[in-house]
Amino acid sequence: MLSYRHAFHAGNHADVLKHAVQSLILEALCIKDKGFSYIDTHSGAGGYALDHEWTQKKSEYLTGIAPLWQERQKWPQLAGYFAAIEAMNSGEKLDFYPGSPKVAEYFQRPQDSSTLMELHHNEVELLRQNMSRNAAIHHRNGFEGLPALLPPTPKRGLVLIDPPYELKEDYQTVARTLAKAYKRWPIGIYAIWYPLLAKNVDRSDGLKAALTNCGFEQVLCAELSVSQQADDFGMYGSGMIVLNPPWKLDEQLKPLLPRLANALAQDSYASWHLEWLKQAHI
Ligand SMILES: C[S@@+](CC[C@H](N)C(=O)[O-])C[C@H]1O[C@@H](n2cnc3c(N)ncnc32)[C@H](O)[C@@H]1O
């Protein structure tokens, strides 16, 4: 049974890391006029009203996007990400936050394609309402759908994999799906989000090891922690693993991650980590 609804978490620190990295990759793809494909395996609703009662319940955006939005002119390296947010809002006030499909839509040009998968029947309905007709929306399991859609046309592009990890099998399923994806489309860029959890429940090391060994030669890992790691419960940060990252993404993230850790710190344990888990010199 699917119980996760992203509206409860929209705009939190994990969304900031995920969508900032997503935006930098999409910007890199836009450097060439040649079209690119965007595939989202776990799309969510596409966009979120921040005054919705679910989002207001914990108001996670108040310690995520909200403080950055106030001083967005001071973040030129995230201009594309902020432009995607601005496109959903009219004026100064932050009323809406884009999910990953809306972030992608902001960057896309007529020659690009977008395929969005979502399994939850209510979320997929919202996604249909929130997206333009140009996106192909599939009500299906993204782990099964991805290999079936590869290689996409155009043959360059980005896959975003952002499961809720409610099921602990999700970690293994991510790795298995990427091993299949490698066989069908080894040149694609793949960005995988994962949570950093309390010591007794964290599974990020296993995921990192599995993704380092699923075929790809270039594996970059970026993590942002906003508080101390607890023993039993809670998410203290998150990470993005990028397979086949665009040229210089590591150099863009190196100055950005410490600034984000500083700006989003919830205690003195906030930190960041950037590492090539695998880097073949080609
Ligand atoms: C973390 S949310 C996605 C957020 C979105 N990527 C964003 O950044 O705005 C995860 C979504 O995956 C959906 N989901 C869960 N299991 C799925 C599966 N096997 N295939 C496709 N979607 C799934 C959930 O319903 C939920 O909407």
The ligand as a MOL file (V3000), in Angstrom:
LIG
                    3D

  0  0  0     0  0            999 V3000
M  V30 BEGIN CTAB
M  V30 COUNTS 27 29 0 0 0
M  V30 BEGIN ATOM
M  V30 1 C 9.5710 11.3930 -2.9150 0
M  V30 2 S 8.0820 11.3760 -3.8100 0 CHG=1
M  V30 3 C 8.5440 12.0710 -5.3560 0
M  V30 4 C 8.8420 13.5270 -5.3350 0
M  V30 5 C 9.2320 14.0930 -6.6650 0
M  V30 6 N 10.2480 13.3080 -7.3330 0
M  V30 7 C 9.7500 15.4950 -6.4730 0
M  V30 8 O 10.9690 15.7030 -6.3400 0
M  V30 9 O 8.9230 16.4150 -6.4830 0 CHG=-1
M  V30 10 C 7.9220 9.6850 -4.2380 0
M  V30 11 C 6.7110 9.3610 -5.0990 0
M  V30 12 O 6.8660 8.0320 -5.5990 0
M  V30 13 C 5.5830 7.4360 -5.6720 0
M  V30 14 N 5.8440 5.9870 -5.7520 0
M  V30 15 C 6.0550 5.0890 -4.7550 0
M  V30 16 N 6.4170 3.8980 -5.2670 0
M  V30 17 C 6.4220 4.0480 -6.6120 0
M  V30 18 C 6.7610 3.1920 -7.6900 0
M  V30 19 N 7.1670 1.9260 -7.4990 0
M  V30 20 N 6.6950 3.6820 -8.9520 0
M  V30 21 C 6.3050 4.9650 -9.1780 0
M  V30 22 N 5.9810 5.8200 -8.1950 0
M  V30 23 C 6.0500 5.3770 -6.9350 0
M  V30 24 C 4.8650 7.9190 -4.4530 0
M  V30 25 O 3.4730 7.8450 -4.6340 0
M  V30 26 C 5.3860 9.3690 -4.3660 0
M  V30 27 O 4.5080 10.2390 -5.0280 0
M  V30 END ATOM
M  V30 BEGIN BOND
M  V30 1 1 1 2
M  V30 2 1 2 3
M  V30 3 1 2 10
M  V30 4 1 3 4
M  V30 5 1 4 5
M  V30 6 1 5 6
M  V30 7 1 5 7
M  V30 8 2 7 8
M  V30 9 1 7 9
M  V30 10 1 10 11
M  V30 11 1 11 12
M  V30 12 1 11 26
M  V30 13 1 12 13
M  V30 14 1 13 14
M  V30 15 1 13 24
M  V30 16 1 14 15
M  V30 17 1 14 23
M  V30 18 2 15 16
M  V30 19 1 16 17
M  V30 20 1 17 18
M  V30 21 2 17 23
M  V30 22 1 18 19
M  V30 23 2 18 20
M  V30 24 1 20 21
M  V30 25 2 21 22
M  V30 26 1 22 23
M  V30 27 1 24 25
M  V30 28 1 24 26
M  V30 29 1 26 27
M  V30 END BOND
M  V30 END CTAB
M  END
